[in-house]
Amino acid sequence: MNASDAQLESASSSCGYWEWGCAGLVLIGIIGEFVIAYAHPPYDSFWNHWGITFADAAIAVGIVGEVIFGRLDARIQTELRARSNKQLADAEKDAAEANAKTEQLRTANLELQRILEPRRIVMGSRDGDRDTRAPLFEALKEFAGTRAFVQAVPDFEAQTLAADIMRVLQQSGWIAQFLTTEQSGLAPGWIQEGVHVEAEKEFPGFPFVEGGPNPTPMPPPSRAELAAQTLVNLLSLDLPPRFWGVMYSPDWRYNGTADLPTLLKQMKASKNDVAVLVGLRPLRMALAGWQSRMKPKSPATKDGAKR
């Protein structure tokens, strides 16, 4: 039906009126027959001959009219119910989409708050992750006795984070030493954004080509490397975004020497020592990742390709 809802409602009301009219016509026909029967006019009179005919016709027309308008009204009501159900389904779909968008915005807001809030290392539990965090603390204790040099850029937030890392290391049995720029001789400009955990690693030499004429195998990870990677696994729980928040950075050596100034080199550390460099918050990379996740996805065609 192409009629509007208002037109269908009006037509349904008209059908109701016509049904009442047809019912009244049936009632008039029945009353007419009773009146003729009561008056009992002569056999050949007009009322006896045509009165009953008109009464029967009124009853028949009334019954047929009731059936026709009743079925027409039923059809209209069916169309109205179908439209109402569709409108309800559309409303429920819109409500579901609105709820999903609200939840997405809430999640994005919480993620943005997490990015912007000061970095801290939680000793107990964050968002109920105690079962995940506890084994990582235990794994860190397996490297008790490891000496770690910790240096932070001259920023209050970074130095507070460095103090948290110092506390984690000390409670895990590590020998942690906090260094100032004057003590280490490493300028803050050499400390990149995020947290970098370093351990000395010997470069195997040239050529390092898989399947080459004389390939030099990469040496297995040392105890210091394993300790550094274990510390990164623990710190990554509290330092988003992934990879940029905290990372393991090998302090490459070639024939025992390093070309660039590093904290381990400055402190003349042994191969078993670990360095932790705490830089500024990597806000640019974190916000770039957050913005890319917030961008609406391009619609896809039926075969799955983007338009």
Buried (B, 14 or more C-beta within 10 A) or exposed (E): EEEEEEEBEEBBEBBEEBBEEBBEBBEBBBEBBEEBEEEEBEEEEEBBEEBBEBBBEBBEBBBEBBEBBBEBBEBBEEBBEEBEEEEEEEEEEEEEEEEEEEEEEEEBEEBBEBBEEEBBBBEEEBEEBEEEBEEBEEBBEEBEEBBBBBBBBEBEBBBBBBBBBBEBBEEBBBEBBBBEBEEBEBEBEBBBBBBBBBBBBBBEEEEEEEEEEEEEEEEEBBBBBBBBBBBBBBBBBBBBBEEBBBBBBBBBBEEEEBEEEBBBBBBEBEBBBBBBBBBBBBBEBBBEBBEEEEEEEEEEEEEEEEE
